[in-house]
Amino acid sequence: MSGSGSGTPGNQTAPLRIALTHTRLSYTGGIEKYIWSLLNRLLEAGHEVHYVADRFEPLDHPNLTIHRAPMLRFPKLARVRSFNRAVNRVVAGLDVDLVHGFTKTDRQDVYTDGSGTLIEYLDATEPELSPWRRKAMVQSPHRRAILAMERRRFQKGACLKVIPMAEFVRQQILRRYPIEPERVETVYNGVEIETFHPRHRETLGAEMRERAKVDATTPILLNVGNDWRRKGVGPLLEALPRIESPAGPPVLLIAGHDNHPERFTQLAERLGVADRVRFLGPVREIREAFAAADLFVFPSRYDVFGNVGLEALASGVPSLLSSLAGVSEVLDGSPAGEMLDDPLSVDEIVTRTHRLLDPEKLPERRLAARALAERYSWDHHFDRIVEIYREVIAEKRAKEAR
């Protein structure tokens, strides 16, 4: 990766040559959806992009070159190591200005952290585990490989810029690893503020209510995400029998996929709220669900960011966000929503939901939600990412000149 040919460091309009690395190229999934948006914006802006991955969704553009880095599927231990080796081989042969990594690799100039550190992730998602079982999980060959990768990535000099998606992840990295603090910059994600907009409430929202068989006056709570245990669907279902509003008992919409949905449908039946829950499954046009919702409830056990929170706010939907989801940091005291201190606390979910559904304050909260999201548009986010690219490229060239 020579970085020899896209204008001088001071030229803030010269096209760049960027390599992006991740296990797949896809428009579905959390980090995948983010990379898809970033990639398309880079291409639209005239930059040359090399995408290095194991699997690809179709995408054709004259400025895009795709490189396959094959990853072994079995045994599990081989996934991390084989993909890292394959990426290193491909990247070594590229003539680009900068490599931006998004997954478990150790050769990149810029790294976006969309997962957090492994130990903190396990602490948050598996709090019920006994100490010996937790130790056994960490000591598995697959997780030892991940930890070894973390150590290499966050050593001094290993990466010129690390971009955590939330401040709490930045603090995790700095607590555990010796990387220089000035090289770790929190950059919150962006949201497509025209795609997600309150104006869809009267059209797409009304259509979603009709499909879900919810009348126009019944309040709708919404949860969006895959892996329902981690997204807090269990505590939310347990809270639902106790949640009331002046307009009547709310209906809960759950959008997304889970490998064992029967666990949650059966829980709803045991709690006597099956008639108040709609399991929508994967929703391709998720803005329809946001357009129908009165309150977004996201009691996630752990999400480095959680773009669905920004999408809800941009749609004008007040939001109850887990303190263990980075998106909750953007609330910063705004009336647009509240932060759940303990996402597993049913009592807290009930109390805060009642407060956020107060009909007298709901119009103000909706306006505040939209105003807050506009501060985090994808345009603003993209501008900062490209600024970081140019800063890192200038530093690389200065080192080469010395």
C-alpha positions as CSV (number, residue, x, y, z in Angstrom):
1,M,0.0,0.0,0.0
2,S,2.2,2.8,-1.3
3,G,-0.1,5.8,-1.1
4,S,1.9,7.5,-3.9
5,G,-0.7,9.0,-6.2
6,S,-3.7,11.0,-5.3
7,G,-2.6,14.6,-5.1
8,T,-0.8,16.5,-2.4
9,P,-1.9,16.3,1.3
10,G,-3.1,19.9,1.2
11,N,-5.5,19.3,-1.7
12,Q,-8.8,18.7,0.1
13,T,-10.7,17.9,-3.1
14,A,-8.3,15.4,-4.8
15,P,-9.8,11.9,-5.2
16,L,-8.4,9.3,-2.8
17,R,-7.6,5.6,-3.3
18,I,-9.1,3.7,-0.4
19,A,-9.1,0.0,0.5
20,L,-12.0,-1.1,2.8
21,T,-11.8,-4.5,4.5
22,H,-14.6,-6.6,6.0
23,T,-15.7,-10.2,5.8
24,R,-18.6,-9.3,3.5
25,L,-20.1,-6.6,1.3
26,S,-23.8,-6.4,2.1
27,Y,-26.6,-3.9,2.5
28,T,-28.1,-5.8,5.4
29,G,-26.7,-6.1,9.0
30,G,-25.4,-3.5,11.4
31,I,-21.8,-2.7,10.4
32,E,-22.4,-4.0,6.9
33,K,-25.2,-1.5,6.3
34,Y,-22.9,1.3,7.6
35,I,-20.0,0.2,5.3
36,W,-22.4,0.0,2.3
37,S,-23.5,3.6,2.9
38,L,-19.8,4.7,3.3
39,L,-18.7,2.9,0.2
40,N,-21.5,4.4,-2.0
41,R,-20.7,7.9,-0.8
42,L,-17.0,7.4,-1.5
43,L,-17.8,6.2,-5.0
44,E,-20.3,9.1,-5.6
45,A,-17.7,11.6,-4.5
46,G,-15.3,10.3,-7.2
47,H,-12.9,8.3,-4.9
48,E,-11.3,5.0,-6.0
49,V,-12.3,2.1,-3.7
50,H,-10.9,-1.4,-3.4
51,Y,-13.1,-3.6,-1.4
52,V,-11.5,-6.7,0.2
53,A,-13.9,-9.3,1.6
54,D,-14.8,-13.0,1.6
55,R,-18.5,-12.6,0.3
56,F,-20.2,-9.9,-1.8
57,E,-23.6,-8.6,-2.7
58,P,-23.7,-7.4,-6.3
59,L,-22.4,-3.8,-6.8
60,D,-21.0,-2.4,-10.0
61,H,-19.3,0.9,-10.3
62,P,-16.4,2.0,-12.5
63,N,-14.4,3.3,-9.4
64,L,-14.9,0.0,-7.5
65,T,-12.6,-3.0,-7.6
66,I,-13.5,-6.1,-5.6
67,H,-10.9,-8.4,-4.2
68,R,-11.7,-11.8,-2.6
69,A,-10.0,-12.7,0.6
70,P,-11.2,-16.3,1.3
71,M,-12.0,-17.2,4.9
72,L,-12.0,-20.8,6.1
73,R,-15.3,-21.7,7.8
74,F,-14.2,-24.7,9.8
75,P,-12.8,-25.1,12.4
76,K,-14.1,-21.9,14.0
77,L,-10.6,-21.0,15.1
78,A,-9.5,-20.8,11.5
79,R,-12.0,-18.0,10.6
80,V,-10.1,-15.2,12.2
81,R,-6.6,-16.3,11.3
82,S,-7.4,-17.3,7.7
83,F,-9.3,-14.1,6.8
84,N,-6.5,-12.0,8.4
85,R,-3.8,-13.8,6.3
86,A,-5.9,-13.4,3.2
87,V,-6.5,-9.7,3.7
88,N,-2.8,-9.1,4.4
89,R,-1.9,-10.8,1.1
90,V,-4.4,-8.7,-0.9
91,V,-3.6,-5.4,0.8
92,A,0.2,-5.9,0.3
93,G,-0.4,-5.9,-3.5
94,L,-2.6,-2.8,-3.6
95,D,-1.4,0.7,-4.6
96,V,-3.7,2.8,-2.3
97,D,-3.4,5.8,-0.1
98,L,-5.0,4.2,2.9
99,V,-6.6,1.0,4.3
100,H,-9.7,1.3,6.4
101,G,-10.5,-1.9,8.3
102,F,-13.8,-2.9,10.0
103,T,-13.2,-6.4,11.3
104,K,-10.7,-8.7,12.9
105,T,-7.6,-7.8,10.9
106,D,-4.3,-6.4,11.9
107,R,-3.2,-4.5,8.8
108,Q,-5.0,-1.1,8.4
109,D,-4.2,2.6,8.7
110,V,-7.7,3.4,10.1
111,Y,-9.9,1.0,12.1
112,T,-13.5,1.5,12.9
113,D,-14.5,-0.4,16.1
114,G,-18.0,-1.7,15.7
115,S,-17.7,-4.4,18.3
116,G,-15.9,-3.1,21.4
117,T,-13.4,-5.2,23.4
118,L,-14.2,-8.9,23.8
119,I,-14.0,-9.0,27.6
120,E,-16.4,-6.1,28.0
121,Y,-18.8,-7.6,25.4
122,L,-18.9,-10.9,27.3
123,D,-19.4,-9.1,30.6
124,A,-22.4,-7.2,29.3
125,T,-24.0,-10.0,27.2
126,E,-23.4,-12.9,29.6
127,P,-23.8,-11.4,33.1
128,E,-25.4,-14.6,34.4
129,L,-22.4,-16.8,33.8
130,S,-20.4,-18.1,36.7
131,P,-16.7,-17.0,36.8
132,W,-15.4,-20.4,35.8
133,R,-17.7,-20.6,32.7
134,R,-16.7,-17.1,31.7
135,K,-13.1,-18.0,32.0
136,A,-13.7,-21.1,29.9
137,M,-15.4,-19.0,27.2
138,V,-12.5,-16.6,27.0
139,Q,-10.0,-19.4,26.9
140,S,-11.6,-21.1,23.9
141,P,-9.2,-21.2,20.9
142,H,-11.5,-19.0,18.8
143,R,-11.8,-16.2,21.4
144,R,-8.1,-16.4,22.2
145,A,-7.4,-15.7,18.5
146,I,-9.7,-12.7,18.8
147,L,-8.0,-11.4,21.9
148,A,-4.6,-11.8,20.2
149,M,-5.9,-9.8,17.3
150,E,-7.1,-7.1,19.6
151,R,-3.7,-6.8,21.3
152,R,-1.9,-6.4,18.0
153,R,-4.4,-3.9,16.7
154,F,-4.3,-1.6,19.7
155,Q,-0.5,-1.5,20.3
156,K,1.3,1.8,19.9
157,G,2.1,2.3,16.2
158,A,-0.1,-0.5,15.0
159,C,-2.9,1.8,13.7
160,L,-2.8,5.5,12.9
161,K,-6.4,6.2,13.8
162,V,-9.0,4.1,15.6
163,I,-12.6,5.3,15.3
164,P,-14.9,3.9,18.0
165,M,-18.6,4.4,17.4
166,A,-19.2,5.5,21.0
167,E,-17.3,7.1,23.8
168,F,-17.8,4.1,26.2
169,V,-16.0,1.9,23.6
170,R,-13.2,4.4,23.4
171,Q,-12.8,4.2,27.2
172,Q,-12.7,0.4,27.0
173,I,-9.9,0.5,24.5
174,L,-7.8,3.0,26.5
175,R,-8.3,1.0,29.7
176,R,-7.0,-2.2,28.3
177,Y,-4.4,-1.3,25.7
178,P,-1.4,1.1,25.4
179,I,-2.5,2.9,22.2
180,E,-2.0,6.6,22.3
181,P,-5.3,8.4,23.4
182,E,-4.9,11.0,20.6
183,R,-5.1,8.2,18.0
184,V,-8.6,7.1,19.3
185,E,-11.4,9.4,18.2
186,T,-15.1,8.8,18.9
187,V,-17.2,9.5,15.8
188,Y,-20.9,8.8,16.2
189,N,-22.6,7.2,13.2
190,G,-24.8,9.2,10.8
191,V,-28.4,8.7,9.7
192,E,-30.1,9.3,6.4
193,I,-32.3,12.1,7.5
194,E,-34.4,12.2,4.3
195,T,-35.0,8.4,4.3
196,F,-36.1,8.5,7.9
197,H,-38.4,11.5,8.3
198,P,-41.6,12.3,10.3
199,R,-43.5,13.1,7.1
200,H,-43.8,9.3,6.5
201,R,-46.1,9.0,9.6
202,E,-49.3,9.8,7.7
203,T,-48.5,7.5,4.7
204,L,-46.1,4.6,5.5
205,G,-47.0,4.7,9.2
206,A,-50.7,4.4,8.5
207,E,-50.1,1.5,6.1
208,M,-48.0,-0.3,8.7
209,R,-50.7,0.1,11.3
210,E,-53.2,-1.4,8.9
211,R,-51.0,-4.4,8.1
212,A,-50.3,-4.9,11.8
213,K,-54.1,-4.5,12.7
214,V,-53.5,-1.6,15.1
215,D,-56.0,1.3,15.0
216,A,-55.0,4.9,14.6
217,T,-55.3,5.8,18.3
218,T,-53.6,2.8,20.0
219,P,-50.0,3.7,21.0
220,I,-47.3,1.6,19.4
221,L,-44.0,0.6,21.0
222,L,-41.3,-0.6,18.7
223,N,-38.2,-2.7,19.1
224,V,-35.9,-3.4,16.1
225,G,-33.0,-5.8,15.8
226,N,-31.7,-9.3,15.3
227,D,-30.7,-11.5,18.3
228,W,-33.6,-10.7,20.5
229,R,-32.0,-11.8,23.7
230,R,-29.2,-9.2,23.3
231,K,-31.7,-6.6,22.1
232,G,-33.7,-6.9,25.3
233,V,-36.9,-8.3,23.9
234,G,-37.3,-10.5,27.0
235,P,-37.4,-7.7,29.6
236,L,-39.5,-5.6,27.3
237,L,-42.1,-8.4,27.0
238,E,-42.1,-8.8,30.8
239,A,-42.7,-5.1,31.2
240,L,-45.6,-4.9,28.7
241,P,-48.4,-6.2,31.0
242,R,-47.7,-3.2,33.3
243,I,-47.4,-0.5,30.6
244,E,-50.5,1.6,30.2
245,S,-51.3,4.9,28.6
246,P,-54.3,7.3,28.5
247,A,-55.1,6.0,25.1
248,G,-55.2,2.4,26.2
249,P,-52.7,-0.5,26.4
250,P,-49.9,-0.1,23.9
251,V,-49.2,-2.6,21.2
252,L,-45.6,-3.8,20.8
253,L,-44.0,-4.3,17.3
254,I,-40.9,-6.4,17.1
255,A,-39.0,-6.2,13.8
256,G,-36.0,-8.4,13.1
257,H,-34.8,-12.0,13.1
258,D,-34.0,-14.4,15.9
259,N,-32.7,-18.0,15.6
260,H,-35.2,-19.1,18.3
261,P,-38.3,-16.8,17.9
262,E,-40.5,-19.5,19.6
263,R,-38.9,-18.6,23.0
264,F,-40.3,-15.1,22.7
265,T,-43.7,-16.0,21.3
266,Q,-44.2,-18.5,24.1
267,L,-43.1,-15.9,26.6
268,A,-45.7,-13.4,25.3
269,E,-48.3,-16.1,25.6
270,R,-47.3,-17.0,29.2
271,L,-47.4,-13.3,30.1
272,G,-50.9,-13.0,28.6
273,V,-49.9,-10.3,26.1
274,A,-49.7,-12.3,22.9
275,D,-52.6,-10.2,21.5
276,R,-50.6,-7.0,22.1
277,V,-47.4,-8.1,20.3
278,R,-46.8,-8.3,16.6
279,F,-43.7,-10.2,15.6
280,L,-43.0,-8.7,12.2
281,G,-39.9,-10.7,11.2
282,P,-37.3,-9.0,9.0
283,V,-38.7,-5.7,7.6
284,R,-36.8,-4.5,4.5
285,E,-38.4,-1.0,4.5
286,I,-37.8,-0.5,8.2
287,R,-38.8,3.2,8.0
288,E,-42.4,2.0,7.7
289,A,-42.1,0.5,11.3
290,F,-40.6,3.8,12.6
291,A,-43.3,5.8,10.9
292,A,-46.0,3.8,12.8
293,A,-44.3,4.0,16.2
294,D,-45.0,6.3,19.1
295,L,-42.0,5.2,21.2
296,F,-38.9,3.2,20.3
297,V,-37.7,1.0,23.2
298,F,-34.2,-0.5,22.9
299,P,-33.1,-2.2,26.1
300,S,-30.1,-3.8,24.5
301,R,-27.6,-5.7,26.6
302,Y,-24.8,-4.3,24.4
303,D,-24.6,-2.4,21.2
304,V,-21.5,-0.5,20.3
305,F,-23.8,2.0,18.6
306,G,-27.2,0.9,17.4
307,N,-28.1,2.9,14.3
308,V,-31.8,2.0,14.8
309,G,-31.8,4.5,17.6
310,L,-30.8,7.4,15.3
311,E,-33.3,6.1,12.7
312,A,-36.1,6.3,15.3
313,L,-35.1,9.8,16.3
314,A,-34.9,11.0,12.7
315,S,-38.4,9.6,12.2
316,G,-39.6,11.8,15.0
317,V,-40.0,8.9,17.4
318,P,-39.0,9.5,21.1
319,S,-36.7,6.8,22.2
320,L,-35.8,4.8,25.4
321,L,-32.2,3.7,24.8
322,S,-30.0,1.3,26.8
323,S,-27.0,2.9,28.5
324,L,-25.0,-0.1,27.0
325,A,-25.9,1.1,23.5
326,G,-23.6,3.9,22.2
327,V,-26.5,5.7,20.5
328,S,-27.8,6.6,24.0
329,E,-24.8,9.0,24.3
330,V,-26.3,11.3,21.7
331,L,-29.4,12.0,23.9
332,D,-27.3,14.2,26.3
333,G,-30.3,15.4,28.3
334,S,-32.6,16.0,25.3
335,P,-36.3,15.6,25.8
336,A,-36.2,13.4,22.7
337,G,-35.7,10.3,25.0
338,E,-34.2,8.8,28.1
339,M,-31.4,6.4,28.9
340,L,-32.0,3.1,30.6
341,D,-29.4,2.7,33.4
342,D,-30.1,-1.0,33.6
343,P,-31.5,-2.5,30.4
344,L,-32.5,-5.7,32.2
345,S,-34.6,-3.9,34.8
346,V,-38.3,-4.4,34.1
347,D,-39.3,-1.8,36.7
348,E,-37.1,0.8,35.0
349,I,-38.5,0.0,31.5
350,V,-42.1,0.4,32.9
351,T,-41.4,3.7,34.7
352,R,-39.5,5.4,31.9
353,T,-42.0,4.2,29.2
354,H,-44.9,5.7,31.1
355,R,-43.0,9.0,31.3
356,L,-42.1,9.1,27.6
357,L,-45.7,8.2,26.6
358,D,-47.2,11.2,28.5
359,P,-49.5,12.6,25.8
360,E,-49.0,16.2,26.9
361,K,-45.3,16.1,26.3
362,L,-45.3,13.7,23.3
363,P,-45.5,16.4,20.6
364,E,-42.5,18.3,22.1
365,R,-40.6,15.0,22.3
366,R,-41.2,14.2,18.6
367,L,-39.9,17.6,17.5
368,A,-36.9,17.3,19.8
369,A,-36.2,13.8,18.4
370,R,-36.1,15.1,14.8
371,A,-34.0,18.1,15.7
372,L,-31.5,16.0,17.5
373,A,-31.1,13.5,14.7
374,E,-30.4,16.3,12.2
375,R,-27.2,17.0,14.0
376,Y,-26.0,13.5,13.1
377,S,-26.8,13.4,9.4
378,W,-24.8,11.0,7.1
379,D,-23.5,14.1,5.3
380,H,-21.9,15.5,8.4
381,H,-20.5,12.0,9.4
382,F,-19.1,11.4,5.9
383,D,-17.3,14.8,5.9
384,R,-15.5,13.9,9.1
385,I,-14.5,10.5,7.9
386,V,-12.9,11.9,4.7
387,E,-11.2,14.6,6.9
388,I,-9.7,11.7,9.0
389,Y,-8.5,10.0,5.8
390,R,-6.7,13.1,4.6
391,E,-5.1,13.7,8.0
392,V,-3.8,10.1,8.1
393,I,-2.6,10.2,4.5
394,A,-0.7,13.5,5.3
395,E,0.9,11.8,8.3
396,K,1.9,8.8,6.3
397,R,3.5,11.0,3.6
398,A,5.3,13.1,6.1
399,K,6.8,9.9,7.6
400,E,7.9,8.7,4.2
401,A,9.5,12.0,3.4
402,R,11.6,11.8,6.6
